[in-house]
Amino acid sequence: MPIIQALDRAFKIIDLFDEHCMEYKLTEISSAMNLHKSTVHALLKTLQAHQYIVQDEQSGKYRLGMRFVEKGQLLLNHFDIREIARPHLRALSAETGQTTHLVIMEGKEGIYIDKVEGQKAAIRYSRIGRRVSLHSSAVGKVLAAFRPIEEQTQMMAGYTFVKHTDKTIDNIEAFMKELEEVKKQGYAIDNEENEPGVRCAAAPIYNHNGKVIAALSVSTMVAHVDDRELARLIGMLQQEKSHISRQLGYLT
């Protein structure tokens, strides 16, 4: 399938912006893209015209425009699961004091589509729209574990096991074994595999067809939550994910 070069370049410019760098100078974008400044300038002006990029008048730096918020909200508003799950994220967070998340699969990654910050939480790495690896996160393990074997095989083709911490699973054999355990016990644990000091638990959410379409999770700090308390949180997590699944038409 042919790729339109100008569009490809425009999307690559957009992809440069993330939580680590939210503003760029023209020269920085030109260098990162390995393109002449005049070419990059023309692309930026086009994106500006459609409000996907804005330029700060004082610094001259470029950043993402509010059009992304508008389109992102439009997309999220059509996620019935987000509307249904929201009260349960709040209830779980209120009862545990911890941060709760709702995550769906997109490609070979999970993506946060909702989050409720807990009163006891000291975790700030997650945000709505952020992506998370399958192999290093509890939500990712859940989203991968309950898929048919042929989907898992396709998903693992060319998958890169990035080592986030010294506890991260770094090979396909160990990961597939972990997925078997997740499917058997009905939930997943990320034991400081994605972020040092952070331990998360996640459970699958089913739709009316019995398909896992999302993961509900609770995130804790290892220093504050011991194994006994984590087991109690997992029990509450399982209750809330069951409530959500039933509202989506899943019959157990």
N, C-alpha and C positions, 0 to 999 in steps of 0.2 A: 504494500500500500504506500503510495507516494506521500511524503511529508512536505507541507508548505513551510519553507525555511523561515519566513518572517514570523509566522505564528509560533514555530518551534522556538525561535530565539526569544520571543516575547514571554512565553511560558517559562523559559529557563531564567529569565530576569526575575520574574515573579517568585520563582522557587529559591532565589538567593536570600530572600527575606525570611527570617525565622526569629525565635525568641532570643537567639544569641546576638543577632545583628538586625536591627529594625530600620536602620537608615544607612544609605550609601551615597557617596559622591559619584558623579558621572565617571570620573577617572577610575574609581574602585570597581564599578560595574564593568567598565570597558576592559580592565585588566582581568577580572574574574571570567569574563565571557570570551576573552581573547579576540575582541572585535575593535575596530576603529571607533573613536569617540563619536564621529558624525553618524555612524550607523546606529550606535546605542542611543544617541540623542534622539534620532528619528523614531526609534521604537518607544522610547520613554514618552515622547510627545503624543504618540498615538494612544498609549495607555492612559496618559493624563486626560486626553480628550474624552475618554470614556469613564473617567473617574476611578480607574483601578490603581493609578499611581498619582501621588501628589508630591509637590516640591515645596520644601520650606523656603519661604521668601528670604529669611535672614541667612541661614547656613547654606542654602542651595542644595541641601541633601534631599534625596528621594526616599519616600516610604510608601507603604501600601495605602490605598484609599479606602474610604468608607463603603464603596460599592461592594467590597468583599463581605462586609458585615451584613449588608442588605441581602445579598444572594445567599450567604450562609444561613441567615435566619429563615429565609424562604424555604431552604432545603430542610432545616431542622423542624420547621413547623409542620412538615408533612410526614415526620417520623411519628406515627401513632405510638410506637413503643416508648418514645421519650415522654410523651404526655402521660401515658399510663404508668410508667415507672417512676416518674418524678416524686409523687407522694411517698413511695416506698423508699427511695433514696433518702428523703428527708427523715422518715420515721427511723430508718436504720441508723442514720447519723445521729439523730437526737437520742436514741436509746443507748448507743455505744460511745458517743462522743468522738467518733472517728470519722475520717473522710470516706465518702462512698462515691463510686463511679459507675457509669453505664458505658459499655464499650461494644462496638460492633467490628466486624471484620471488613477490611477493605484491601483487596489484593493479598499480599503476604504480610500484612501488619494489622494490628488493632488500632482503632481510632476512638478517642474519648468523645462521646456525644453529650454527656451530662456529668455533673459533679456537684456534690454538696460538701462543703467544708465543715469538718467536725470541730466542736469547741475544744477538744483535747488535742487536736491535730497540730503537728509541727512539720507537716509535709507540704511542700509548695511546688514540687517538680511537675505535677500534672496540671493540665488545662484542657478545656474543651477544644477539640480540633487537633490536639497533639497526637502523634502516632507512637505506638509502642511495639516492641518486638514480640513475636509469638513465643520464642524459646526462653525468654528471660522474665516474663511476666505471668502472673496468675491468670489474668484475663486472656492473655494470648494462648496459654495452655488449654484453657476451657474452650475457646473458639476453635482450636485445632483438634482437640481430642474427640469431639462428638461429630466429626465429619466422616463421611464414608471413606474407606481405605483408598479408593481411587482418587478422591479429592486430596487426601493427605499426601499421596505419592506425587501428584501434580504440584502441590503446594511446596513440597520439599525439593523439587527439581531446581537446582541452582541456588538454593537458600543459603544465605551467609550467616553463620553463627558468630555474631559479634560478641566479644567477651566484655561485658559491662563491669563485672566485678570478678573476684577470684572464685565466686560460687556459681557463676553462670554456666549453664549447660553449653558445651562447645562442640558437640558432634551429634550426628543424626541418630546413631544407635541409642545413646543415652536419652535423647529427646523422645524417640518413639516409645521407649520403655516408660518414660515419665507420662506420656499420653495414655498409655494403657492403665497406669495407676490412677490417673485423674478420672478416666471413664469408669473405673471400678468403684471408686469412692464417691464420685458425684461432685467433687469440687477440686480446686487446685490451690497450691500454695507457691508463692514466690518468696523464698527465704533469703533475702538480701541478694537476689540474683540480678536485679535491675538497678537498684540503688543501695549503697551501703547503709546499714542501720534501719532499712525499711523492710517490713514483712507484710505481705498482702495475701488475702484469701479471696477466691472468686468462685462463683457458681453459675451454671448455664441457665439461660432463659429460653423457653420453648414457645413456639407459635402453635396455632391450631392444627398444623400438619405434623406436629411432633419434631419439628426441626429447630435446632439451636440457632437463634438469630442474634443473640447478644450475651454479654456476660455482666453480671452484677458483682461488684467487689467492695471490700472494706480494706483500707490501708492503715497500718499501725507502725509505730516505732518499736523496734526490738527492746530498747531500754525500758519501755513503759508497759509492754504487754507480754506476759509470760505464756507458756504453752497452755496452761489451764484456762487463762482468760481468752486466748485465741480460740480454743475449742468452743467456748461459750459464744464468742462472736460468730463463729462458723455456723452454729445452730440457728442464730438469729438471721444470718445471711440466707440460709437455706429456706427459712420460713418466708422471707420477703420475696425471694426469687420465685417461690411456688405461687405466691399471691399474684405476682406479675404474670406468670405463665398462664394461670387460670383466667385472668382477665383478657389474655390474648387468645383464649379459646382452647388451651391445652387441657386435655382430660387425662389425669393420672390414673 
